[in-house]
Every structure is written in C-alpha cells, then in structure tokens.
Amino acid sequence: MRAFAIRLGLGTAVVLALLTVLRHKPWKQAPAAHAGVARLEVGFLPVTCHLTCPVTDYATDTTTTGTDFVSVRFSEFSTVVEALKTRELQATFLLAPLAMVLRAQGVPIKIVYLGHRDGSTVMVRKDSTAKTLRDLRGKTFARPSRFSNQYLVITKLMEDEGMRPDEINFIDLPPPDMPAALAAGAIDAYFVGEPHAAKAELAGTGRVLYHAKDIWPRFISCVLVVREELITERPEVVADLVRGITESGEWAETHRLEAAKVAHGYFNQDQQLLEYVLTQPPDRVSYRHLTPTDDELKTIMRYAIKAGILDREIDTRELVDLRFVPDEIRPGDIQVR
C-alpha cells in the first residue's frame, strides 16, 4: 500500500510538472539567453478577439526587435485578473469594462491598444421565431459575465428598443458551454465572442440574430492592458509589444486563412471553425483601427454605469496610454509553415 502511495505521489508530481511546462513553454525562453533579448508573457483567451496575441507569439520566432513574446492561454477572465493583480502577468488582453473596473479599484494598469473590432454574435436556436430582441422577452439569455461588453451591447439595444433589463432572464455562462446549452434547450439565446457563436451556426443548432456590428458599429470588446511598472521600467518592451500587435492585426486582415492556421494550435480549436469565423462574412471581426478614442471609451463607461458595472466615470488620462501606437501601421512579415 505504501509503495502504491509513493507511485501515486510521483505520478501526480510528474503530471503537475508537465502542466507547468506546457503552460509556460520554457522552450521559448532560449532567445532570452542572448544579450539584449527581453521576454514577456502576454495573457489571452482562445477567442478571435485575442487572435493577434498568438500571432505575435508565432511571429516572435523571426523577430529582430529584441523581444520574445510568449502567449499564455487562460480559460477564464477571473484567473487572468488574479494573475494581473499578483504580477504573474504584466500584459494581457482583457474585457474593456473589466479593465475599467480594475483601474477604478486601484489596480495599476493602462490600456495601450485594442484587441479587435466587432467579433461577437447573438445566437438563437435554429427553430426560434425571434426576429428582434423584443421577441426574447421572458426568455433565458446567456452572457459571458455581467462585466462583459456583450452585456453592454445588449443594454444599449434594450435602451434603443425601450426595454427594461428585467424583461429578459440573463444568466452568466462560460462561453464554451453556450453552444451545447442552446442545442439542449437550456437557454434561448446567447451573446458571445467568436468562435463560440459560429460553432452553433456550423452545427445547425443555432442561427444569427445579430452581429455586434449591427447593434454597435466598430464594437470594442477586449483591450490590451499592461501594468504601469512595465511602462515605467521597460517602455521599449511595451513599444515592441504594441508594434507587434498592430503588425499582427494588419497581417491577419489580408491573411485570414493563414491566421486561422496559426491560431488553431494556440486555441486548441478546429481550424475550419476559425476559418469560417474569419471569412463568413469577412467583416465579422476586424483587426484594424484599433486605437481607441476618448469618446468610444466614455460611451463604454456610460453603459457600464447604466448596467451597474461601474459606479463612476474614470478619467481617460488615468486609464489609457496610447503613446506606443506606431504612427504608421504595417503588416508583419509572417511566414506560415
């Protein structure tokens, strides 16, 4: 029995060590051994809103700018927030309202760029007769969380259509669970970042009611944030990160199939699903015009206050630092193997 316990303990230790290796990818640390090469881990979730993060990681293999960017995949924003607060992460993609909440709480982060435009979809069951949001009154509607920009978009749409929040039964549900819940009839609709909407569409269990761009043109869901210490202590790394993200986005715009090929390994998702999201239609998600304006951020704040997420507006000078955005944005020279 004692021998079995020892073997079990050793086996558990091996599994935990392997998981640590897979998450932190130490094989990518080799460039940092050379003089002048910095290394930065950047957090992301496997959604197309964060596509430029793994693309920048992929491009790092051929970078000559002196920074090795390593994308770290998370499954939920709560874990990202904890890593950001404890300084395990110094840079990550984050929901825009959540970034505002953290800043209001005193977490020293700044928005330095956006992750994307549009890229979220409202899905209903294939047999649903709903044609507008008003047709979902009394129905169960899943959102990623009350801090999600998807909820802000629906808040805006309810305002536009003269609806009250209590006319819809909102529930929080992890995005990967939404397609199955819709297919099983557990929910009537959901609003989420891709590819979790397209998955139901391709499976034939759901249909598109709205794309985000139909409700809120040039919709912003996620932003790139960095801790202020990184800006103060290593501004050249922040500049290199923002440059890499801008170039990855511009490249992805004109290399959508190649971008899907790059992302599927990082996301651990079907490549055909990602290809569908990036091409059907082509403007379902955009990686251009990713410098936020004060007016856009104030609009997000206004709806965040209306939705009860924020209790006050934040001075954008406290929230944003856009000095690292290049004057000229060029596509990265990315060769997909």
Secondary structure, DSSP 8 states (H G I E B T S, - for coil): -HHHHHHHHHHHHHHHHHHHHHHH-GGGGGGGGSTT-EEEEEEE-SSGGGTHHHHHHHHHTT--SSEEEEEEE-S-HHHHHHHHHTTS-SEEEEEHHHHHHHHHTT--EEEEEES-EE-EEEEEETT----SGGGGTTSEEEES-TTSHHHHHHHHHHHHTT--GGGSEEEE--GGGHHHHHHHTS-SEEEEETTHHHHHHHHTSEEEEEEHHHHSTT---EEEEEEHHHHHH-HHHHHHHHHHHHHHHHHHHH-HHHHHHHHHHHHTS-HHHHHHHHHSSGGGEE-S-----HHHHHHHHHHHHHTTS-SS---HHHHB--TTS-SS---------
